[in-house]
């Protein structure tokens, strides 16, 4: 299994509405990318100071499935339309489990 | 449910042996912190450039369970003995699911 993990920080332009567009856009990918087996997304819960703002955890059967997701045009559209316009920084890891 | 996600980058001092000590230390916490319901840890799979080096995904029933883990002396000992000596940067999010 491949677990893909990404954490974002947002710019000051990241209104709640724009962040909700990120969430909705990512969740819709579950309908079009069958390789995406499990998806957990959302904003930081505000328990600790100094955190990143948003997390994505996505599970795939294998590397090929992850790469289909990574490069899928619908995913790239979410990144271009909703994520990049409010993105300040990004940290990512893929775990092979 | 609370999902706690942390990504690390390591310094040049992070040998494979020292990273394995991080993994072993974190996994042992499952035996002493019952609030820690699920733990996924490991090094980046090397699929993409520019990633962080290591990820921790830990699930808890609620915020109280997460805080027990966060502040547990055995966890703090792993951080002090194994993580901080090789830590370059840290990115974290807690998701409330």
N, CA and C atoms of all chains as a GROMACS GRO file, in nm:
protein
  582
    1UNK      N    1   0.084  -0.120   0.000
    1UNK     CA    2   0.000   0.000   0.000
    1UNK      C    3   0.088   0.125   0.000
    2UNK      N    4   0.042   0.224  -0.070
    2UNK     CA    5   0.109   0.355  -0.067
    2UNK      C    6   0.016   0.454   0.004
    3UNK      N    7   0.068   0.517   0.107
    3UNK     CA    8  -0.005   0.625   0.176
    3UNK      C    9   0.064   0.757   0.141
    4UNK      N   10  -0.014   0.842   0.076
    4UNK     CA   11   0.033   0.974   0.031
    4UNK      C   12  -0.016   1.078   0.131
    5UNK      N   13   0.078   1.156   0.185
    5UNK     CA   14   0.045   1.253   0.290
    5UNK      C   15   0.097   1.389   0.247
    6UNK      N   16   0.010   1.489   0.250
    6UNK     CA   17   0.050   1.626   0.218
    6UNK      C   18  -0.006   1.722   0.321
    7UNK      N   19   0.078   1.813   0.364
    7UNK     CA   20   0.035   1.921   0.454
    7UNK      C   21   0.058   2.054   0.383
    8UNK      N   22  -0.041   2.143   0.395
    8UNK     CA   23  -0.030   2.275   0.332
    8UNK      C   24  -0.035   2.385   0.438
    9UNK      N   25   0.033   2.495   0.410
    9UNK     CA   26  -0.002   2.622   0.476
    9UNK      C   27  -0.061   2.711   0.368
   10UNK      N   28  -0.155   2.793   0.411
   10UNK     CA   29  -0.226   2.882   0.317
   10UNK      C   30  -0.178   3.026   0.331
   11UNK      N   31  -0.202   3.101   0.226
   11UNK     CA   32  -0.178   3.246   0.231
   11UNK      C   33  -0.296   3.314   0.299
   12UNK      N   34  -0.283   3.444   0.318
   12UNK     CA   35  -0.392   3.521   0.379
   12UNK      C   36  -0.516   3.526   0.290
   13UNK      N   37  -0.502   3.487   0.164
   13UNK     CA   38  -0.618   3.485   0.074
   13UNK      C   39  -0.707   3.362   0.095
   14UNK      N   40  -0.668   3.272   0.185
   14UNK     CA   41  -0.741   3.145   0.203
   14UNK      C   42  -0.862   3.166   0.294
   15UNK      N   43  -0.970   3.214   0.237
   15UNK     CA   44  -1.096   3.223   0.312
   15UNK      C   45  -1.151   3.084   0.337
   16UNK      N   46  -1.243   3.074   0.431
   16UNK     CA   47  -1.307   2.945   0.459
   16UNK      C   48  -1.374   2.890   0.333
   17UNK      N   49  -1.432   2.979   0.255
   17UNK     CA   50  -1.500   2.936   0.132
   17UNK      C   51  -1.401   2.875   0.032
   18UNK      N   52  -1.285   2.936   0.018
   18UNK     CA   53  -1.186   2.885  -0.077
   18UNK      C   54  -1.128   2.752  -0.028
   19UNK      N   55  -1.110   2.739   0.102
   19UNK     CA   56  -1.061   2.612   0.156
   19UNK      C   57  -1.166   2.502   0.136
   20UNK      N   58  -1.292   2.539   0.150
   20UNK     CA   59  -1.400   2.442   0.128
   20UNK      C   60  -1.402   2.396  -0.019
   21UNK      N   61  -1.364   2.486  -0.111
   21UNK     CA   62  -1.353   2.445  -0.251
   21UNK      C   63  -1.242   2.342  -0.272
   22UNK      N   64  -1.133   2.357  -0.196
   22UNK     CA   65  -1.026   2.256  -0.202
   22UNK      C   66  -1.080   2.121  -0.155
   23UNK      N   67  -1.148   2.121  -0.041
   23UNK     CA   68  -1.202   1.997   0.015
   23UNK      C   69  -1.302   1.932  -0.081
   24UNK      N   70  -1.393   2.013  -0.134
   24UNK     CA   71  -1.493   1.958  -0.226
   24UNK      C   72  -1.427   1.904  -0.352
   25UNK      N   73  -1.329   1.977  -0.403
   25UNK     CA   74  -1.259   1.935  -0.525
   25UNK      C   75  -1.185   1.804  -0.505
   26UNK      N   76  -1.117   1.791  -0.392
   26UNK     CA   77  -1.043   1.666  -0.364
   26UNK      C   78  -1.139   1.549  -0.345
   27UNK      N   79  -1.248   1.574  -0.272
   27UNK     CA   80  -1.341   1.463  -0.246
   27UNK      C   81  -1.406   1.411  -0.374
   28UNK      N   82  -1.429   1.502  -0.468
   28UNK     CA   83  -1.489   1.459  -0.595
   28UNK      C   84  -1.399   1.364  -0.672
   29UNK      N   85  -1.268   1.369  -0.644
   29UNK     CA   86  -1.175   1.280  -0.715
   29UNK      C   87  -1.203   1.134  -0.685
   30UNK      N   88  -1.264   1.108  -0.570
   30UNK     CA   89  -1.298   0.970  -0.536
   30UNK      C   90  -1.396   0.908  -0.636
   31UNK      N   91  -1.474   0.994  -0.702
   31UNK     CA   92  -1.572   0.944  -0.800
   31UNK      C   93  -1.509   0.915  -0.935
   32UNK      N   94  -1.392   0.972  -0.961
   32UNK     CA   95  -1.335   0.959  -1.096
   32UNK      C   96  -1.202   0.886  -1.099
   33UNK      N   97  -1.141   0.861  -0.982
   33UNK     CA   98  -1.012   0.791  -0.978
   33UNK      C   99  -1.027   0.668  -0.889
   34UNK      N  100  -1.062   0.553  -0.949
   34UNK     CA  101  -1.088   0.434  -0.867
   34UNK      C  102  -0.965   0.386  -0.790
   35UNK      N  103  -0.846   0.424  -0.837
   35UNK     CA  104  -0.724   0.384  -0.765
   35UNK      C  105  -0.714   0.451  -0.628
   36UNK      N  106  -0.788   0.559  -0.609
   36UNK     CA  107  -0.789   0.630  -0.481
   36UNK      C  108  -0.880   0.554  -0.384
   37UNK      N  109  -0.817   0.474  -0.297
   37UNK     CA  110  -0.892   0.380  -0.213
   37UNK      C  111  -0.951   0.447  -0.090
   38UNK      N  112  -0.882   0.545  -0.037
   38UNK     CA  113  -0.927   0.611   0.085
   38UNK      C  114  -0.872   0.752   0.085
   39UNK      N  115  -0.955   0.847   0.127
   39UNK     CA  116  -0.913   0.988   0.127
   39UNK      C  117  -0.960   1.056   0.254
   40UNK      N  118  -0.866   1.116   0.325
   40UNK     CA  119  -0.897   1.196   0.444
   40UNK      C  120  -0.840   1.335   0.422
   41UNK      N  121  -0.927   1.436   0.427
   41UNK     CA  122  -0.882   1.573   0.404
   41UNK      C  123  -0.945   1.666   0.507
   42UNK      N  124  -0.880   1.777   0.531
   42UNK     CA  125  -0.943   1.876   0.618
   42UNK      C  126  -0.845   1.975   0.676
   43UNK      N  127  -0.903   2.072   0.747
   43UNK     CA  128  -0.824   2.178   0.810
   43UNK      C  129  -0.778   2.136   0.948
   44UNK      N  130  -0.666   2.192   0.988
   44UNK     CA  131  -0.612   2.166   1.121
   44UNK      C  132  -0.716   2.198   1.229
   45UNK      N  133  -0.719   2.113   1.332
   45UNK     CA  134  -0.821   2.124   1.436
   45UNK      C  135  -0.795   2.236   1.536
   46UNK      N  136  -0.676   2.296   1.531
   46UNK     CA  137  -0.650   2.410   1.619
   46UNK      C  138  -0.611   2.371   1.761
   47UNK      N  139  -0.565   2.248   1.780
   47UNK     CA  140  -0.525   2.203   1.914
   47UNK      C  141  -0.390   2.262   1.953
   48UNK      N  142  -0.299   2.266   1.855
   48UNK     CA  143  -0.162   2.312   1.882
   48UNK      C  144  -0.128   2.436   1.800
   49UNK      N  145  -0.035   2.515   1.852
   49UNK     CA  146   0.019   2.629   1.778
   49UNK      C  147   0.123   2.582   1.678
   50UNK      N  148   0.145   2.662   1.574
   50UNK     CA  149   0.257   2.638   1.482
   50UNK      C  150   0.232   2.528   1.381
   51UNK      N  151   0.111   2.480   1.374
   51UNK     CA  152   0.080   2.373   1.278
   51UNK      C  153   0.067   2.425   1.136
   52UNK      N  154   0.071   2.332   1.042
   52UNK     CA  155   0.027   2.360   0.907
   52UNK      C  156  -0.126   2.376   0.909
   53UNK      N  157  -0.183   2.421   0.796
   53UNK     CA  158  -0.326   2.458   0.794
   53UNK      C  159  -0.418   2.347   0.747
   54UNK      N  160  -0.365   2.252   0.670
   54UNK     CA  161  -0.454   2.159   0.599
   54UNK      C  162  -0.378   2.030   0.570
   55UNK      N  163  -0.450   1.918   0.572
   55UNK     CA  164  -0.386   1.788   0.548
   55UNK      C  165  -0.466   1.706   0.447
   56UNK      N  166  -0.392   1.626   0.370
   56UNK     CA  167  -0.450   1.527   0.278
   56UNK      C  168  -0.379   1.394   0.306
   57UNK      N  169  -0.457   1.290   0.334
   57UNK     CA  170  -0.402   1.154   0.347
   57UNK      C  171  -0.480   1.067   0.248
   58UNK      N  172  -0.407   1.009   0.153
   58UNK     CA  173  -0.472   0.930   0.048
   58UNK      C  174  -0.401   0.795   0.035
   59UNK      N  175  -0.480   0.687   0.032
   59UNK     CA  176  -0.424   0.552   0.025
   59UNK      C  177  -0.450   0.489  -0.112
   60UNK      N  178  -0.350   0.415  -0.157
   60UNK     CA  179  -0.353   0.347  -0.287
   60UNK      C  180  -0.300   0.205  -0.269
   61UNK      N  181  -0.339   0.117  -0.360
   61UNK     CA  182  -0.288  -0.021  -0.352
   61UNK      C  183  -0.139  -0.028  -0.378
   62UNK      N  184  -0.092   0.059  -0.468
   62UNK     CA  185   0.049   0.050  -0.509
   62UNK      C  186   0.094   0.182  -0.570
   63UNK      N  187   0.223   0.187  -0.607
   63UNK     CA  188   0.280   0.310  -0.662
   63UNK      C  189   0.208   0.350  -0.790
   64UNK      N  190   0.177   0.253  -0.874
   64UNK     CA  191   0.109   0.284  -1.001
   64UNK      C  192  -0.024   0.356  -0.975
   65UNK      N  193  -0.098   0.309  -0.876
   65UNK     CA  194  -0.224   0.372  -0.843
   65UNK      C  195  -0.205   0.515  -0.794
   66UNK      N  196  -0.103   0.536  -0.712
   66UNK     CA  197  -0.073   0.671  -0.665
   66UNK      C  198  -0.037   0.762  -0.782
   67UNK      N  199   0.042   0.712  -0.876
   67UNK     CA  200   0.087   0.795  -0.988
   67UNK      C  201  -0.032   0.832  -1.078
   68UNK      N  202  -0.128   0.739  -1.092
   68UNK     CA  203  -0.249   0.772  -1.168
   68UNK      C  204  -0.319   0.893  -1.105
   69UNK      N  205  -0.333   0.890  -0.973
   69UNK     CA  206  -0.393   1.002  -0.899
   69UNK      C  207  -0.311   1.129  -0.914
   70UNK      N  208  -0.179   1.115  -0.890
   70UNK     CA  209  -0.091   1.233  -0.892
   70UNK      C  210  -0.102   1.306  -1.024
   71UNK      N  211  -0.107   1.231  -1.133
   71UNK     CA  212  -0.100   1.292  -1.265
   71UNK      C  213  -0.236   1.308  -1.331
   72UNK      N  214  -0.343   1.267  -1.263
   72UNK     CA  215  -0.476   1.272  -1.324
   72UNK      C  216  -0.517   1.417  -1.354
   73UNK      N  217  -0.571   1.441  -1.473
   73UNK     CA  218  -0.606   1.579  -1.508
   73UNK      C  219  -0.706   1.644  -1.412
   74UNK      N  220  -0.799   1.566  -1.358
   74UNK     CA  221  -0.895   1.625  -1.262
   74UNK      C  222  -0.824   1.666  -1.133
   75UNK      N  223  -0.725   1.589  -1.091
   75UNK     CA  224  -0.646   1.625  -0.973
   75UNK      C  225  -0.562   1.748  -1.002
   76UNK      N  226  -0.499   1.748  -1.119
   76UNK     CA  227  -0.418   1.864  -1.156
   76UNK      C  228  -0.505   1.991  -1.166
   77UNK      N  229  -0.630   1.974  -1.204
   77UNK     CA  230  -0.720   2.090  -1.213
   77UNK      C  231  -0.753   2.143  -1.074
   78UNK      N  232  -0.773   2.054  -0.976
   78UNK     CA  233  -0.798   2.099  -0.839
   78UNK      C  234  -0.676   2.175  -0.786
   79UNK      N  235  -0.558   2.123  -0.815
   79UNK     CA  236  -0.435   2.190  -0.771
   79UNK      C  237  -0.425   2.329  -0.834
   80UNK      N  238  -0.447   2.336  -0.964
   80UNK     CA  239  -0.429   2.462  -1.036
   80UNK      C  240  -0.536   2.565  -0.999
   81UNK      N  241  -0.662   2.517  -0.986
   81UNK     CA  242  -0.773   2.612  -0.966
   81UNK      C  243  -0.793   2.649  -0.820
   82UNK      N  244  -0.774   2.552  -0.730
   82UNK     CA  245  -0.815   2.574  -0.591
   82UNK      C  246  -0.699   2.578  -0.492
   83UNK      N  247  -0.597   2.495  -0.514
   83UNK     CA  248  -0.488   2.487  -0.415
   83UNK      C  249  -0.382   2.594  -0.441
   84UNK      N  250  -0.327   2.598  -0.560
   84UNK     CA  251  -0.215   2.689  -0.586
   84UNK      C  252  -0.247   2.835  -0.560
   85UNK      N  253  -0.369   2.882  -0.590
   85UNK     CA  254  -0.398   3.024  -0.566
   85UNK      C  255  -0.391   3.065  -0.419
   86UNK      N  256  -0.401   2.970  -0.326
   86UNK     CA  257  -0.396   3.005  -0.183
   86UNK      C  258  -0.281   2.934  -0.112
   87UNK      N  259  -0.190   2.874  -0.189
   87UNK     CA  260  -0.084   2.793  -0.128
   87UNK      C  261   0.036   2.877  -0.085
   88UNK      N  262   0.074   2.862   0.043
   88UNK     CA  263   0.197   2.926   0.091
   88UNK      C  264   0.311   2.826   0.096
   89UNK      N  265   0.286   2.705   0.149
   89UNK     CA  266   0.392   2.603   0.152
   89UNK      C  267   0.330   2.464   0.156
   90UNK      N  268   0.411   2.366   0.119
   90UNK     CA  269   0.364   2.229   0.102
   90UNK      C  270   0.471   2.134   0.155
   91UNK      N  271   0.430   2.034   0.232
   91UNK     CA  272   0.520   1.928   0.279
   91UNK      C  273   0.454   1.795   0.247
   92UNK      N  274   0.530   1.702   0.188
   92UNK     CA  275   0.469   1.575   0.146
   92UNK      C  276   0.561   1.457   0.175
   93UNK      N  277   0.499   1.342   0.197
   93UNK     CA  278   0.568   1.213   0.209
   93UNK      C  279   0.478   1.108   0.147
   94UNK      N  280   0.538   1.011   0.077
   94UNK     CA  281   0.466   0.888   0.043
   94UNK      C  282   0.530   0.774   0.122
   95UNK      N  283   0.445   0.703   0.194
   95UNK     CA  284   0.491   0.585   0.269
   95UNK      C  285   0.456   0.460   0.192
   96UNK      N  286   0.549   0.367   0.186
   96UNK     CA  287   0.522   0.234   0.130
   96UNK      C  288   0.498   0.140   0.247
   97UNK      N  289   0.376   0.091   0.260
   97UNK     CA  290   0.336   0.015   0.381
   97UNK      C  291   0.309  -0.131   0.347
   98UNK      N  292  -1.303   1.130   1.591
   98UNK     CA  293  -1.166   1.078   1.584
   98UNK      C  294  -1.068   1.192   1.557
   99UNK      N  295  -0.953   1.182   1.615
   99UNK     CA  296  -0.845   1.277   1.587
   99UNK      C  297  -0.734   1.203   1.512
  100UNK      N  298  -0.698   1.254   1.397
  100UNK     CA  299  -0.583   1.201   1.323
  100UNK      C  300  -0.469   1.303   1.332
  101UNK      N  301  -0.360   1.258   1.392
  101UNK     CA  302  -0.241   1.341   1.413
  101UNK      C  303  -0.140   1.306   1.305
  102UNK      N  304  -0.094   1.405   1.230
  102UNK     CA  305  -0.004   1.384   1.117
  102UNK      C  306   0.118   1.473   1.135
  103UNK      N  307   0.235   1.413   1.128
  103UNK     CA  308   0.360   1.489   1.137
  103UNK      C  309   0.455   1.445   1.028
  104UNK      N  310   0.517   1.540   0.962
  104UNK     CA  311   0.622   1.512   0.864
  104UNK      C  312   0.751   1.576   0.913
  105UNK      N  313   0.861   1.502   0.899
  105UNK     CA  314   0.992   1.552   0.941
  105UNK      C  315   1.086   1.560   0.822
  106UNK      N  316   1.178   1.656   0.828
  106UNK     CA  317   1.301   1.644   0.749
  106UNK      C  318   1.414   1.624   0.849
  107UNK      N  319   1.514   1.546   0.805
  107UNK     CA  320   1.628   1.513   0.893
  107UNK      C  321   1.752   1.592   0.853
  108UNK      N  322   1.842   1.603   0.949
  108UNK     CA  323   1.973   1.660   0.921
  108UNK      C  324   2.062   1.553   0.857
  109UNK      N  325   2.182   1.595   0.819
  109UNK     CA  326   2.276   1.499   0.760
  109UNK      C  327   2.322   1.394   0.860
  110UNK      N  328   2.295   1.416   0.989
  110UNK     CA  329   2.331   1.316   1.091
  110UNK      C  330   2.236   1.198   1.095
  111UNK      N  331   2.129   1.201   1.017
  111UNK     CA  332   2.026   1.097   1.024
  111UNK      C  333   2.067   0.974   0.944
  112UNK      N  334   2.146   0.888   1.005
  112UNK     CA  335   2.180   0.759   0.944
  112UNK      C  336   2.056   0.669   0.944
  113UNK      N  337   2.061   0.566   0.862
  113UNK     CA  338   1.950   0.469   0.859
  113UNK      C  339   1.928   0.409   0.998
  114UNK      N  340   2.036   0.386   1.070
  114UNK     CA  341   2.026   0.328   1.204
  114UNK      C  342   1.953   0.424   1.301
  115UNK      N  343   1.984   0.550   1.293
  115UNK     CA  344   1.919   0.646   1.384
  115UNK      C  345   1.771   0.662   1.348
  116UNK      N  346   1.740   0.658   1.219
  116UNK     CA  347   1.598   0.668   1.179
  116UNK      C  348   1.524   0.542   1.225
  117UNK      N  349   1.590   0.428   1.220
  117UNK     CA  350   1.527   0.305   1.268
  117UNK      C  351   1.499   0.313   1.418
  118UNK      N  352   1.583   0.382   1.491
  118UNK     CA  353   1.558   0.403   1.634
  118UNK      C  354   1.433   0.489   1.656
  119UNK      N  355   1.411   0.586   1.569
  119UNK     CA  356   1.287   0.665   1.576
  119UNK      C  357   1.167   0.573   1.555
  120UNK      N  358   1.173   0.493   1.451
  120UNK     CA  359   1.061   0.404   1.419
  120UNK      C  360   1.034   0.306   1.533
  121UNK      N  361   1.141   0.245   1.583
  121UNK     CA  362   1.125   0.148   1.692
  121UNK      C  363   1.069   0.217   1.816
  122UNK      N  364   1.120   0.336   1.847
  122UNK     CA  365   1.074   0.408   1.965
  122UNK      C  366   0.927   0.446   1.955
  123UNK      N  367   0.885   0.492   1.838
  123UNK     CA  368   0.744   0.530   1.821
  123UNK      C  369   0.654   0.406   1.828
  124UNK      N  370   0.697   0.298   1.764
  124UNK     CA  371   0.611   0.177   1.763
  124UNK      C  372   0.592   0.121   1.903
  125UNK      N  373   0.696   0.134   1.987
  125UNK     CA  374   0.684   0.083   2.125
  125UNK      C  375   0.576   0.158   2.204
  126UNK      N  376   0.546   0.281   2.161
  126UNK     CA  377   0.444   0.359   2.233
  126UNK      C  378   0.307   0.291   2.227
  127UNK      N  379   0.287   0.210   2.123
  127UNK     CA  380   0.158   0.140   2.112
  127UNK      C  381   0.135   0.044   2.230
  128UNK      N  382   0.244  -0.001   2.292
  128UNK     CA  383   0.231  -0.093   2.406
  128UNK      C  384   0.202  -0.022   2.537
  129UNK      N  385   0.230   0.109   2.541
  129UNK     CA  386   0.218   0.180   2.670
  129UNK      C  387   0.112   0.291   2.669
  130UNK      N  388   0.061   0.326   2.551
  130UNK     CA  389  -0.040   0.432   2.543
  130UNK      C  390  -0.164   0.375   2.474
  131UNK      N  391  -0.258   0.322   2.551
  131UNK     CA  392  -0.374   0.258   2.489
  131UNK      C  393  -0.460   0.354   2.407
  132UNK      N  394  -0.449   0.483   2.437
  132UNK     CA  395  -0.526   0.581   2.359
  132UNK      C  396  -0.480   0.588   2.213
  133UNK      N  397  -0.359   0.540   2.188
  133UNK     CA  398  -0.304   0.539   2.052
  133UNK      C  399  -0.364   0.421   1.976
  134UNK      N  400  -0.468   0.448   1.897
  134UNK     CA  401  -0.548   0.341   1.835
  134UNK      C  402  -0.482   0.283   1.712
  135UNK      N  403  -0.410   0.367   1.638
  135UNK     CA  404  -0.349   0.322   1.512
  135UNK      C  405  -0.227   0.408   1.487
  136UNK      N  406  -0.120   0.347   1.440
  136UNK     CA  407   0.004   0.422   1.417
  136UNK      C  408   0.067   0.376   1.287
  137UNK      N  409   0.095   0.470   1.198
  137UNK     CA  410   0.166   0.444   1.074
  137UNK      C  411   0.288   0.534   1.070
  138UNK      N  412   0.406   0.476   1.061
  138UNK     CA  413   0.529   0.556   1.059
  138UNK      C  414   0.622   0.502   0.952
  139UNK      N  415   0.712   0.588   0.906
  139UNK     CA  416   0.812   0.540   0.813
  139UNK      C  417   0.876   0.649   0.732
  140UNK      N  418   0.976   0.608   0.656
  140UNK     CA  419   1.051   0.700   0.570
  140UNK      C  420   0.984   0.715   0.435
  141UNK      N  421   1.006   0.830   0.375
  141UNK     CA  422   0.951   0.857   0.243
  141UNK      C  423   0.996   0.750   0.143
  142UNK      N  424   0.904   0.713   0.055
  142UNK     CA  425   0.930   0.603  -0.039
  142UNK      C  426   1.020   0.641  -0.156
  143UNK      N  427   1.049   0.769  -0.172
  143UNK     CA  428   1.142   0.810  -0.277
  143UNK      C  429   1.079   0.819  -0.415
  144UNK      N  430   0.948   0.830  -0.421
  144UNK     CA  431   0.880   0.839  -0.551
  144UNK      C  432   0.898   0.978  -0.612
  145UNK      N  433   0.889   1.081  -0.527
  145UNK     CA  434   0.895   1.219  -0.575
  145UNK      C  435   1.014   1.294  -0.515
  146UNK      N  436   1.062   1.393  -0.587
  146UNK     CA  437   1.165   1.482  -0.536
  146UNK      C  438   1.103   1.586  -0.443
  147UNK      N  439   1.187   1.640  -0.353
  147UNK     CA  440   1.144   1.754  -0.273
  147UNK      C  441   1.056   1.720  -0.156
  148UNK      N  442   1.041   1.591  -0.127
  148UNK     CA  443   0.956   1.550  -0.015
  148UNK      C  444   1.025   1.570   0.119
  149UNK      N  445   0.943   1.567   0.224
  149UNK     CA  446   0.998   1.548   0.358
  149UNK      C  447   1.052   1.405   0.370
  150UNK      N  448   1.121   1.377   0.480
  150UNK     CA  449   1.193   1.250   0.492
  150UNK      C  450   1.115   1.141   0.565
  151UNK      N  451   1.020   1.179   0.649
  151UNK     CA  452   0.962   1.081   0.742
  151UNK      C  453   0.820   1.126   0.779
  152UNK      N  454   0.732   1.030   0.801
  152UNK     CA  455   0.593   1.063   0.836
  152UNK      C  456   0.544   0.980   0.954
  153UNK      N  457   0.458   1.043   1.033
  153UNK     CA  458   0.387   0.977   1.143
  153UNK      C  459   0.238   1.008   1.126
  154UNK      N  460   0.155   0.904   1.121
  154UNK     CA  461   0.010   0.922   1.122
  154UNK      C  462  -0.045   0.841   1.239
  155UNK      N  463  -0.106   0.908   1.335
  155UNK     CA  464  -0.155   0.842   1.456
  155UNK      C  465  -0.301   0.880   1.479
  156UNK      N  466  -0.384   0.778   1.506
  156UNK     CA  467  -0.528   0.800   1.525
  156UNK      C  468  -0.567   0.780   1.672
  157UNK      N  469  -0.660   0.864   1.716
  157UNK     CA  470  -0.710   0.862   1.854
  157UNK      C  471  -0.862   0.878   1.850
  158UNK      N  472  -0.926   0.831   1.956
  158UNK     CA  473  -1.071   0.844   1.961
  158UNK      C  474  -1.115   0.990   1.973
  159UNK      N  475  -1.033   1.070   2.045
  159UNK     CA  476  -1.075   1.208   2.071
  159UNK      C  477  -0.954   1.292   2.109
  160UNK      N  478  -0.976   1.421   2.129
  160UNK     CA  479  -0.867   1.514   2.160
  160UNK      C  480  -0.798   1.472   2.288
  161UNK      N  481  -0.873   1.430   2.388
  161UNK     CA  482  -0.812   1.389   2.515
  161UNK      C  483  -0.712   1.275   2.493
  162UNK      N  484  -0.748   1.179   2.410
  162UNK     CA  485  -0.658   1.068   2.382
  162UNK      C  486  -0.531   1.115   2.314
  163UNK      N  487  -0.547   1.205   2.218
  163UNK     CA  488  -0.429   1.262   2.150
  163UNK      C  489  -0.339   1.334   2.249
  164UNK      N  490  -0.398   1.412   2.339
  164UNK     CA  491  -0.318   1.490   2.434
  164UNK      C  492  -0.242   1.398   2.530
  165UNK      N  493  -0.305   1.285   2.568
  165UNK     CA  494  -0.234   1.187   2.651
  165UNK      C  495  -0.106   1.141   2.579
  166UNK      N  496  -0.121   1.109   2.451
  166UNK     CA  497  -0.005   1.068   2.369
  166UNK      C  498   0.097   1.181   2.357
  167UNK      N  499   0.049   1.298   2.321
  167UNK     CA  500   0.139   1.413   2.298
  167UNK      C  501   0.228   1.437   2.419
  168UNK      N  502   0.167   1.430   2.537
  168UNK     CA  503   0.237   1.469   2.659
  168UNK      C  504   0.295   1.351   2.736
  169UNK      N  505   0.275   1.229   2.686
  169UNK     CA  506   0.320   1.110   2.759
  169UNK      C  507   0.474   1.110   2.774
  170UNK      N  508   0.525   1.081   2.893
  170UNK     CA  509   0.671   1.085   2.912
  170UNK      C  510   0.747   0.991   2.819
  171UNK      N  511   0.691   0.876   2.786
  171UNK     CA  512   0.761   0.785   2.694
  171UNK      C  513   0.769   0.845   2.553
  172UNK      N  514   0.664   0.915   2.513
  172UNK     CA  515   0.666   0.984   2.383
  172UNK      C  516   0.767   1.099   2.387
  173UNK      N  517   0.762   1.176   2.493
  173UNK     CA  518   0.857   1.287   2.505
  173UNK      C  519   1.002   1.236   2.505
  174UNK      N  520   1.022   1.116   2.561
  174UNK     CA  521   1.157   1.058   2.562
  174UNK      C  522   1.202   1.021   2.422
  175UNK      N  523   1.111   0.967   2.341
  175UNK     CA  524   1.146   0.935   2.201
  175UNK      C  525   1.183   1.063   2.125
  176UNK      N  526   1.104   1.168   2.148
  176UNK     CA  527   1.132   1.297   2.083
  176UNK      C  528   1.270   1.348   2.124
  177UNK      N  529   1.297   1.347   2.255
  177UNK     CA  530   1.422   1.405   2.306
  177UNK      C  531   1.544   1.322   2.265
  178UNK      N  532   1.530   1.188   2.274
  178UNK     CA  533   1.647   1.102   2.252
  178UNK      C  534   1.672   1.071   2.105
  179UNK      N  535   1.563   1.052   2.029
  179UNK     CA  536   1.581   0.999   1.894
  179UNK      C  537   1.545   1.098   1.783
  180UNK      N  538   1.440   1.179   1.804
  180UNK     CA  539   1.394   1.268   1.697
  180UNK      C  540   1.473   1.399   1.697
  181UNK      N  541   1.473   1.469   1.809
  181UNK     CA  542   1.535   1.603   1.809
  181UNK      C  543   1.682   1.603   1.766
  182UNK      N  544   1.761   1.501   1.802
  182UNK     CA  545   1.902   1.505   1.760
  182UNK      C  546   1.925   1.501   1.609
  183UNK      N  547   1.826   1.455   1.534
  183UNK     CA  548   1.844   1.449   1.387
  183UNK      C  549   1.739   1.532   1.314
  184UNK      N  550   1.664   1.616   1.388
  184UNK     CA  551   1.553   1.690   1.328
  184UNK      C  552   1.599   1.819   1.260
  185UNK      N  553   1.560   1.835   1.134
  185UNK     CA  554   1.584   1.961   1.063
  185UNK      C  555   1.458   2.047   1.061
  186UNK      N  556   1.342   1.986   1.027
  186UNK     CA  557   1.217   2.062   1.027
  186UNK      C  558   1.099   1.969   1.049
  187UNK      N  559   0.989   2.027   1.090
  187UNK     CA  560   0.871   1.952   1.131
  187UNK      C  561   0.747   2.025   1.080
  188UNK      N  562   0.652   1.949   1.025
  188UNK     CA  563   0.523   2.004   0.983
  188UNK      C  564   0.415   1.914   1.040
  189UNK      N  565   0.313   1.972   1.104
  189UNK     CA  566   0.211   1.890   1.169
  189UNK      C  567   0.071   1.945   1.147
  190UNK      N  568  -0.026   1.854   1.147
  190UNK     CA  569  -0.169   1.888   1.145
  190UNK      C  570  -0.241   1.785   1.230
  191UNK      N  571  -0.341   1.829   1.306
  191UNK     CA  572  -0.437   1.736   1.366
  191UNK      C  573  -0.572   1.757   1.297
  192UNK      N  574  -0.627   1.648   1.245
  192UNK     CA  575  -0.759   1.654   1.182
  192UNK      C  576  -0.863   1.600   1.279
  193UNK      N  577  -0.976   1.667   1.288
  193UNK     CA  578  -1.090   1.617   1.364
  193UNK      C  579  -1.187   1.555   1.265
  194UNK      N  580  -1.203   1.423   1.274
  194UNK     CA  581  -1.279   1.350   1.170
  194UNK      C  582  -1.407   1.291   1.226
   0.00000   0.00000   0.00000
